[in-house]
Amino acid sequence: MTTPRPDHPVARIMSWPVATIDHDASLLEAAEALGADNIGALLVLRDGALVGIVSERDVVAHLSAGTHLDHLLVGEAMAAELVTVPPATTIAAAARTMAEADIRHLPVLDGRLIAGLVSVRDVIGVLATAVENQDVVVVRSGTHVVVTEG
């Protein structure tokens, strides 16, 4: 199999299976799951349907605010306004989506079904390899870096 490139579908680099947690679980349970699996986010389910995402950022934000994690439900702490992409989305487009939405984890949905999860680390790996191989051109514009095919 060839090395993934920015113009390849995000399905090439997404993680599967995806770690999930129920919206009625405590944020402490979410923190324990994140730590045990050494992952940065959990997709949140309610009655089997995707309703949000909870990340290490959410846990840290509540910890720093003095919240007792065992007294807060995941459903109260999660990001409910999900940004998602379909599996055919290019890796470059997924990177752009993540940058614009300021997110580190991007659920990949095939219709309403969870197909996978892409992390910023996955995307950066592909973009870094493409830059090293001179497969892309990096253009700096103000505070943004634009990556285009070379």
N, C-alpha and C positions, 0 to 999 in steps of 0.2 A: 504494500500500500504506500502511496506517495505521501510525502509530508504535507500536512494541511497548509493551504494558502489562504490569504484574505478573501479571495473570490470563491472559495469552497463553501458549501452549506455548513451552517452552525451544527448540524447533526453530526458532523465529523468529529467535533471536539466536546460535545455535551456529555455530562456525566449521567449514568444510568446504572443501577436504580438510584432514585432520588430519595434522600432522607425526608421524612414527613413527621408531623406531629399534629395531634388533635387540637382544635381551637380551645377546648375546655381544659387542656393541660396547664399546669402552672408554668410561669416563666422560669422557675428554678429547674423544672424538668427539661425545659428547652435548653437552658444553659448546660445542664449535665449531658444532654444528648450531643450538643455542639462540641463540648470538650472531649467526650468519650470517642467520638468519631473523627475528631480533629477536622471539623468542617466549619464553614462560615455562615451557613444559612440552612433553615428548614422550611420546607413548604408546609403551609398550614391547611389542614383539611377539616371540613365540617360535613358530616354524613357522607364522606367519601369524595366530596367536591372541593376543588381548590378555592380557598377564600382569602389567602394572603401569604405573606412570607415573613419570617422572623429571623433576624440576623444577630451576629455578635454585637453589632452596633446598637441594636435595640436593647440587648442585655446590659451593655456598658452604660448606656444612657440612663436606664432605670437604676442601676447600681449607684451611679454617681449622684443621682437625685435622692438617694437614701431609701429607695423602695425595697421592701422585703419581697424578694422574688417569689417566695412560696405563697404570697398573698395576692399575686397578680396573675390573671389568666393570659395565656398566649393571645387569645382573641382580642384582648384589650391593649396589647403591646405591639401587635403585628402591623405591618404596612398592608392595608387592605386595598389600596389602589395599585393594582399590579400592572407592571409593564412586562409584556410577554412578546415572544416572537414565534413564528412557525419554524419547523425544522429546515425548510428550504432557504431561510434567510442567510445571506452571506455572512461570513465571520466579520468582514469589514463593517457591514451594516449593523451587526449586533454590537460591535465596539462603539460605533457612533451612537446607537440607542442608549447604551450603558453610560456613555459620557454625558449625553444630553440630559438623561434622567438622574445622573449622579448616583448610580447604583453599582454594586459590586457583584450581584447575582441576578441572573436573567433566566426566568423559567421559559422553557421551550414547550409550546403546546401544539398538539396535532388536533385541531378542532377544540374540543373541551377536555381532551385527554392529555395528561402530563406525559411528554415525550422525553424530557430530560431537564438538566439545569446547566447553565454555562456560568463560569466565574470569570472575573476580570483577569485572574491568573491564567486561565485557559486562553483567553483572547490575547493577552500580552505575549504569551509564549509564541503564538502564531505570528503576530506582528513583528516581534523581535527577530524571529527566524527569517521572515521575509525581508526585513531591512538588512540583516547580515548577508543574505544571499542576493541582495540588490534586486529583489523582485518588486520592490515598491519604492516610491519617492516620498520622502518626508518633507513637508512644507510647513514652516512655522508662520503663523499669522496671528500677531498679537499674543494672547495667552493660550491660543489653541494650537495643537499640532494636528495637521491633516495628513492622513496617509492615503496615497492613491497608488494604483498600479503603475509600474514603470514602463 
